[in-house]
Amino acid sequence: MKAHQWMARLAVASIFAAFAGSAFAAQLDTDARTAIPSDVQQIIVVDYRVMQNSPAAMDLKARILPPELKQLEEALKVSGFNENHDVEELAFAAFRTGDGENGVRTVGIAQGQFSLPDIMASFKKKGIKPKMIRANQLYPMGSSGMTVVFLNPTTMVFGANDAIKSALDARDGLAPNFLSDQSLVDEMGQIDSQPLWSILDQKGTQYMMHSLLGQASQIADYDQVKKRLLGSHYTMNFQNGVKFSLQVNTPDTFTAATLSSLLNAAAMYEKMSGTQIEKQAIDSTTIDSSAGDLEVNYSSSDSQFSALLQSPLFQTVVK
């Protein structure tokens, strides 16, 4: 794996979807939080209002947004909502369903100032009738096969029918919701004042670090460390350049230090054979540990980040 590929793994494995940062905070309201099922693998929340203000953010988003999230976003665009004005914050929650490796569903949550009377009048004019789940009205989102339900005048949930049902079961108290996992709630409280943030549970963190370490994840030290990863979170923004911060939580100083050493060793190894752009990317990344946490920070100018995205190696990794 080349040095630039190592940096690309950081973007692909831990960012998944990246949008422009702003001075605003991206926080979920109570209805939105209760609509996220408890067995959540990752939550990504972004301030959508200024998303289009950063060409670098839009470029990165276009290159690495997973198909599942692209499908959700496209469904939102064609459903009649003006994503540039109505939607202020957008969240994606991936949660497990107990069906093995393939048992992960994704639900989208949009917050903003929605004119429900106008929206309902438009549905009625088009002859669109809702399907009911208890007292919840589910409306189709164009020809996407997805549905949308309004939890209140400022919050809607959208996605595939099975994902929506799980979200509503959680919100209506028929199944545990995200708020029942205090560790994730505490993790969210550390970062939800940021314009872009994401939290991952233990399994999501293990997957991320395996992808990030590449071949280094095959060594015995990591096999022991992997079992001691507790969770993680990251933030990202595009103000005054590009800044990315990742924190991985472990139970003790030794585990965090070992993980830091493994990641630093992987970075130095890849840097030896890297191009100037690749070396610059790694030089712009700091990897350290503090108490029981691994801390990774990346910072660059817009032009440096743009060069990174345009590299053929980056394109190879993200395909």
Secondary structure as GFF3:
##gff-version 3
##sequence-region A 1 319
A	DSSP	alpha_helix	3	14	.	.	.	ID=ss1
A	DSSP	alpha_helix	30	34	.	.	.	ID=ss2
A	DSSP	beta_strand	40	47	.	.	.	ID=ss3
A	DSSP	three_ten_helix	51	53	.	.	.	ID=ss4
A	DSSP	alpha_helix	55	64	.	.	.	ID=ss5
A	DSSP	alpha_helix	67	78	.	.	.	ID=ss6
A	DSSP	beta_strand	87	96	.	.	.	ID=ss7
A	DSSP	three_ten_helix	100	102	.	.	.	ID=ss8
A	DSSP	beta_strand	104	112	.	.	.	ID=ss9
A	DSSP	alpha_helix	116	125	.	.	.	ID=ss10
A	DSSP	beta_strand	131	133	.	.	.	ID=ss11
A	DSSP	beta_strand	136	140	.	.	.	ID=ss12
A	DSSP	beta_strand	147	152	.	.	.	ID=ss13
A	DSSP	beta_strand	155	159	.	.	.	ID=ss14
A	DSSP	alpha_helix	161	171	.	.	.	ID=ss15
A	DSSP	three_ten_helix	178	180	.	.	.	ID=ss16
A	DSSP	alpha_helix	182	191	.	.	.	ID=ss17
A	DSSP	beta_strand	196	200	.	.	.	ID=ss18
A	DSSP	alpha_helix	202	213	.	.	.	ID=ss19
A	DSSP	three_ten_helix	214	218	.	.	.	ID=ss20
A	DSSP	alpha_helix	220	226	.	.	.	ID=ss21
A	DSSP	beta_strand	231	237	.	.	.	ID=ss22
A	DSSP	beta_strand	242	249	.	.	.	ID=ss23
A	DSSP	alpha_helix	253	272	.	.	.	ID=ss24
A	DSSP	alpha_helix	276	283	.	.	.	ID=ss25
A	DSSP	beta_strand	285	290	.	.	.	ID=ss26
A	DSSP	beta_strand	293	300	.	.	.	ID=ss27
A	DSSP	alpha_helix	302	310	.	.	.	ID=ss28
A	DSSP	alpha_helix	312	318	.	.	.	ID=ss29
###
